[in-house]
Amino acid sequence: MDHEYSLLGGVNRAQIGRYISIAAAAISGAIVFLVLSAIDIAKKFGLPANLPPTVLSLISAGTVFTVLYMIFNKYAWCWKYFSMFLKVPNLKGSWDCKGSSLSVDGKEIYSWDAEVTILQSWDKIRIRLKTSQSGSNSITAAIVHDEAEGFRLLYNYKNDPKLGEPELHSHIGFADILFSKTLDTAEGEYYNGYGRQSFGKLKLTRSKK
């Protein structure tokens, strides 16, 4: 259920792909050079040194690129200095959420608590919000880098009530969340439609579990 997300104000993903391609070509060439040099040295000492073509194919630039991208996509993108260069926040983890539904004149109608789980890699994300009565999953998302305010997460979601909640209906919504520069708290707004006309505010705090 993870999906791609847009990056606004960060490093272009295509540019990162080019960097990894260059690194893969260099690393692959270096490995092939070392392997062939080792074979030449072995032959000089009269040692058997036969290298099947399949071995060279395993250290091709394409193979190295696949390995490097897998490491980058899952781990390296959120390392401190990589993240600073890419201008992409590491939002993954569990968040405690306190929300409030508002009336048209801005008064609180009722409050609610939820657990938000964010799954994130370099190219995909999923925002899962779960309350005692329903749960929602993100459909599309974008992360915006704002030098003045910090990082903003914008996403659409689909909410489905749990069984035994006849007063609730499945609906589509939108959330706009601004994270603090320390990435441990956030505040935002949500708007529901197409099944449930409501809106309100929410506050997130990174869980210490």
C-alpha positions as CSV (number, residue, x, y, z in Angstrom):
1,M,0.0,0.0,0.0
2,D,3.1,2.3,-0.1
3,H,2.9,4.8,-2.9
4,E,5.2,7.4,-4.5
5,Y,5.4,10.9,-3.2
6,S,6.4,14.2,-4.7
7,L,9.3,16.3,-3.4
8,L,9.0,20.1,-3.7
9,G,12.0,22.2,-2.8
10,G,14.3,19.2,-2.5
11,V,17.0,17.6,-4.7
12,N,15.6,16.2,-8.0
13,R,15.2,12.4,-7.9
14,A,16.5,12.1,-11.5
15,Q,19.7,13.9,-10.4
16,I,20.2,11.4,-7.6
17,G,19.8,8.6,-10.1
18,R,22.6,10.1,-12.2
19,Y,24.9,10.3,-9.2
20,I,24.2,6.7,-8.3
21,S,24.8,5.6,-12.0
22,I,28.2,7.4,-12.0
23,A,29.2,5.8,-8.7
24,A,28.1,2.4,-9.9
25,A,30.1,2.7,-13.1
26,A,33.2,3.7,-11.1
27,I,32.9,1.0,-8.5
28,S,32.2,-1.7,-11.1
29,G,35.2,-0.6,-13.2
30,A,37.4,-0.7,-10.1
31,I,36.2,-4.2,-9.1
32,V,36.8,-5.6,-12.6
33,F,40.2,-4.0,-12.7
34,L,41.2,-5.6,-9.3
35,V,39.8,-9.0,-10.3
36,L,41.7,-9.0,-13.6
37,S,44.8,-7.8,-12.0
38,A,44.5,-10.6,-9.4
39,I,44.2,-13.1,-12.3
40,D,47.3,-11.8,-14.0
41,I,49.3,-12.0,-10.8
42,A,48.1,-15.6,-10.2
43,K,49.1,-16.6,-13.7
44,K,52.6,-15.1,-13.2
45,F,53.0,-17.4,-10.2
46,G,51.7,-20.4,-12.2
47,L,48.5,-20.6,-10.2
48,P,45.2,-21.7,-11.9
49,A,43.1,-18.7,-12.5
50,N,40.0,-19.2,-14.7
51,L,37.3,-16.6,-14.4
52,P,33.9,-17.6,-15.9
53,P,32.1,-14.9,-17.8
54,T,29.2,-15.1,-15.4
55,V,31.4,-13.7,-12.6
56,L,32.1,-10.6,-14.6
57,S,28.4,-10.1,-15.3
58,L,27.7,-10.2,-11.6
59,I,29.9,-7.2,-11.1
60,S,28.6,-5.2,-14.0
61,A,27.5,-1.5,-13.6
62,G,23.9,-2.6,-13.7
63,T,24.3,-5.0,-10.8
64,V,26.2,-2.5,-8.7
65,F,23.6,0.2,-9.5
66,T,20.9,-2.1,-8.2
67,V,22.7,-2.8,-5.0
68,L,23.6,0.9,-4.4
69,Y,20.0,2.1,-5.1
70,M,18.6,-0.5,-2.8
71,I,20.9,0.6,0.0
72,F,20.2,4.3,-0.7
73,N,16.4,3.9,-1.0
74,K,16.0,2.0,2.2
75,Y,18.8,3.3,4.5
76,A,21.2,6.0,3.3
77,W,18.7,8.6,2.2
78,C,17.7,9.3,5.9
79,W,21.3,9.4,7.2
80,K,21.8,12.9,8.8
81,Y,24.1,14.5,6.2
82,F,22.4,12.8,3.2
83,S,19.0,14.0,4.5
84,M,20.3,17.6,4.9
85,F,21.7,17.6,1.3
86,L,18.6,16.1,-0.1
87,K,16.3,18.4,1.9
88,V,14.0,15.4,2.7
89,P,12.9,14.9,6.3
90,N,12.9,11.5,8.0
91,L,9.3,11.3,9.1
92,K,9.1,7.5,9.5
93,G,8.0,6.1,12.8
94,S,5.0,6.3,15.2
95,W,3.4,9.5,16.2
96,D,0.8,10.3,18.9
97,C,-2.0,12.4,17.5
98,K,-4.5,14.6,19.2
99,G,-7.2,16.0,17.0
100,S,-10.3,18.2,17.3
101,S,-13.3,18.5,15.0
102,L,-14.4,22.1,14.6
103,S,-17.7,23.8,13.7
104,V,-18.0,26.4,11.0
105,D,-17.4,29.2,13.5
106,G,-14.2,27.6,14.7
107,K,-15.5,26.1,18.0
108,E,-14.5,22.6,19.0
109,I,-17.2,20.0,18.6
110,Y,-15.3,17.0,20.0
111,S,-11.7,15.8,20.4
112,W,-10.2,12.5,19.5
113,D,-6.9,10.6,19.8
114,A,-5.1,8.6,17.2
115,E,-1.9,6.8,16.4
116,V,-0.2,7.8,13.2
117,T,2.4,5.4,11.6
118,I,4.5,6.8,8.7
119,L,6.4,4.3,6.5
120,Q,8.9,6.1,4.4
121,S,11.7,5.3,2.0
122,W,13.5,7.5,-0.6
123,D,10.8,7.0,-3.2
124,K,7.7,5.8,-1.3
125,I,5.6,6.7,1.7
126,R,2.4,5.6,3.5
127,I,0.6,7.5,6.3
128,R,-1.6,5.4,8.4
129,L,-3.9,7.0,11.0
130,K,-5.8,4.8,13.4
131,T,-8.4,5.8,16.0
132,S,-10.7,3.6,18.1
133,Q,-13.5,3.9,15.5
134,S,-11.8,4.1,12.2
135,G,-8.6,4.1,10.2
136,S,-7.2,5.9,7.1
137,N,-4.4,5.3,4.6
138,S,-2.8,7.9,2.4
139,I,-3.5,7.8,-1.3
140,T,-1.2,10.5,-2.6
141,A,1.4,12.7,-0.8
142,A,3.9,15.5,-1.2
143,I,6.6,16.8,1.0
144,V,7.4,20.5,0.7
145,H,10.7,22.1,1.9
146,D,10.1,25.6,3.2
147,E,13.2,27.4,4.4
148,A,11.2,29.8,6.5
149,E,8.9,27.3,8.2
150,G,10.4,23.8,7.8
151,F,8.8,20.7,6.2
152,R,5.2,20.4,5.2
153,L,3.4,17.1,4.5
154,L,0.4,17.3,2.2
155,Y,-1.6,14.1,1.6
156,N,-5.0,12.8,0.5
157,Y,-6.4,9.8,2.4
158,K,-9.3,7.3,2.4
159,N,-10.9,6.7,5.8
160,D,-12.8,3.5,6.5
161,P,-14.8,3.0,9.8
162,K,-14.5,-0.2,11.8
163,L,-17.3,-2.7,11.9
164,G,-20.0,-1.8,14.4
165,E,-19.8,2.0,13.7
166,P,-23.0,2.6,11.8
167,E,-22.9,6.4,12.2
168,L,-19.6,6.7,10.4
169,H,-19.2,6.4,6.6
170,S,-16.2,5.8,4.4
171,H,-14.9,9.1,3.1
172,I,-12.0,10.9,1.3
173,G,-10.0,13.6,3.0
174,F,-7.0,15.9,2.8
175,A,-4.4,16.8,5.5
176,D,-1.9,19.7,5.7
177,I,0.8,19.1,8.4
178,L,3.7,21.4,9.2
179,F,6.6,19.8,11.1
180,S,8.9,21.5,13.6
181,K,12.5,22.0,12.5
182,T,13.5,19.3,15.1
183,L,11.0,16.9,13.5
184,D,9.6,15.8,16.8
185,T,6.3,17.7,16.8
186,A,3.8,18.9,14.1
187,E,0.6,20.8,13.7
188,G,-1.9,20.7,10.9
189,E,-5.4,20.7,9.6
190,Y,-7.6,18.2,7.9
191,Y,-10.7,18.4,5.7
192,N,-13.1,15.6,5.0
193,G,-15.5,15.3,2.1
194,Y,-17.3,12.8,-0.2
195,G,-19.0,10.8,2.6
196,R,-18.3,13.0,5.7
197,Q,-18.3,16.8,5.7
198,S,-16.1,17.8,8.6
199,F,-12.8,19.5,9.3
200,G,-10.5,20.3,12.2
201,K,-7.0,20.5,13.6
202,L,-4.5,18.0,14.8
203,K,-1.2,17.9,16.7
204,L,1.4,15.2,16.3
205,T,4.2,14.3,18.8
206,R,6.8,11.7,17.9
207,S,6.2,8.6,20.0
208,K,8.9,7.5,22.4
209,K,7.8,3.9,22.4
